[in-house]
Amino acid sequence: RAINRPTRRKSVVKKDTDEVGNEEEKKKKGELGSGSKGLFKFLMMLKQAQITTNFTDGTTLPGFTKSIDAVGQNFANNTPGLPFILGAQNEGFRNQIAQNGFLTRDTNQIARFINLSGVDINGSATIEPIKGFRINLSFSKRQSLNINSNFRFQQSEGQFNDVFFTEVGSYTTSFGSWNTMFDQLGKDFSSAAFDQFKNNRLVLAQRLQARDFGAGGAYNNLYGDSLSQRDASGYPVGYTNKHQEVLLHAFIAAYSGRNAAAVNLNPLKGLPIPNWRINYSGLSKLEALKKIFSNITISHGYSSTLNINSFQRPADYGTAELDSGGNIPTEYRFQTGVSIIERLTPLIGIDVTTKEGISIKFEYKTNRNLQLNVISARLVEVRNKEFVIGAGYRTTGVRLPIKFDGKRIVLANDLNVRFDFSIRDGITIVRTLEANNGQDDYRPTAGIRTVSIRPSIDYKINDSLNLRMFYNRNSNNPVTSTSFPSALTDFGVTIRYVLQ
């Protein structure tokens, strides 16, 4: 006979509090700290990063009198030396070889000593903080220097000297001038950035005089007692309001939005500032939108470049005479001035495509080109802005409202209809500091508004034959009275046949 018995209770073993504490401690030890978590999140966000650096160096020293035994070396005299053979470049190398007696003393030697050096730095990175949101960063810096002279023995002085010594270079770097990108023009074509450029000059002149006349400066021994002295115009002696280097630094400080009292006085030593491009395509993945749109992309891009096309070290730097009311040579003479080229391509761009084949595009683009001539104290500013609106429709199987042989005509293949409209405004302004009448001059010298309309229809008849109908109209309205309004219209039909 079956006997019903109550279910035996399971015995519950209570863990000792020490054991529980140990297990929790182990779990905590296994977990990553907040710093490690942040690092891993950043590494997952960083999709790619790279940096490349190229150095180019070379030396040509004519008149070397020793023969080469092997691998570029004269072993008996240990010249030109292991560092030189392995690629080391030193501007003083020619003096060392001359002191050792390894250069010809022929005073008719006319071949030139050349020392070249250059650096090219490029970097980029792609960051994706959230899916579909990509930020591309890039930067670059290029600098070259060419030292050139006729290095030969001079009988009258009994030593080797540089004859016709020149040191010439160029410099380009990615830059940041975003702070003044949207600087507005006044009715007289004045601008706040240009006004700041003028006001920066006195501050920079004082800093440059303190650098060169102060302790450790190139002119300290000659003109240290003239430090803080002013000329008749109120500027520090040796550094007037149109001194080349005063203009250069005042310009860079004003158009980058930096403080003139803190801007670097050696622009060649600055770090490249990253430019960027941003794209976001995640909206089309949202539940509320993905049934309607196959693509929604929002884009933005910014780039800025600082160029110093040519600079040269004056031969009398550090020994020049100080003239009252004149400009004393500084470390570099900037012969062709400086330029800033800045682009927003675009400031905002929207590209939308529906699943029904409809596409819509909008872009607002703007750019600015600033070229300062430090010799004439003249700034040429070119501004452009453009609105672009485009729409299109791609489909197949369109039934035309006409019949052929009693049947409606059906376009069985791809039919692409587009309409593009754009307005582009451009203006060139020449600004001269303290022109002939002593007043600043702002003068528009060129400029035009262009309105463009471009509808088109493309039909693919078959794999080899394509039909296109188009209409283009561009109307131009100039800013200055020296040009006349104009319009250009063209339209037509093109048939393209592709041989298979």
LINLINKA-V509138 format. One line per field, one symbol per residue. phi: phi as a letter, one per 40 degrees, with the letter a starting at -180 (. if undefined). Layout:
BEGIN
phi=???
END
This chain:
BEGIN
phi=.cbcbcccccccccccdccccccccccccccccccccccccccccccaaaabbbbbbabbbcgccccccafgbcccbfbchcdccchcbaccccccccccgbbcbccccbcccbbbaabbbbaaabbbcbcgbbbbbaaaabababbaaccacbccbgacbcbfcbbbaaaaacbbbddbdbdcccccgcacccccdcccccccccccccccccdgccbcccbdccdgcbcccgcddgbccbcdcccdccccccccgccccbcccbcccccccccaabbbbcccccdcbccbbcabbbbaabaabbbbcabacccccgbcccccgbbccbdbbccbgabbbbbbbbcabbbbbcccgcbbbbabbaaabbbbccccfbbbbbbbaabbbbaaababgccccbbbfgbccbccccbbbbabbabbbbabbbbbcfcdcgbcbbbcbaiabbbbbacabbbccacbbbbbbaabbbbbbcccccbbcaabbaaibbbbbbcc
END
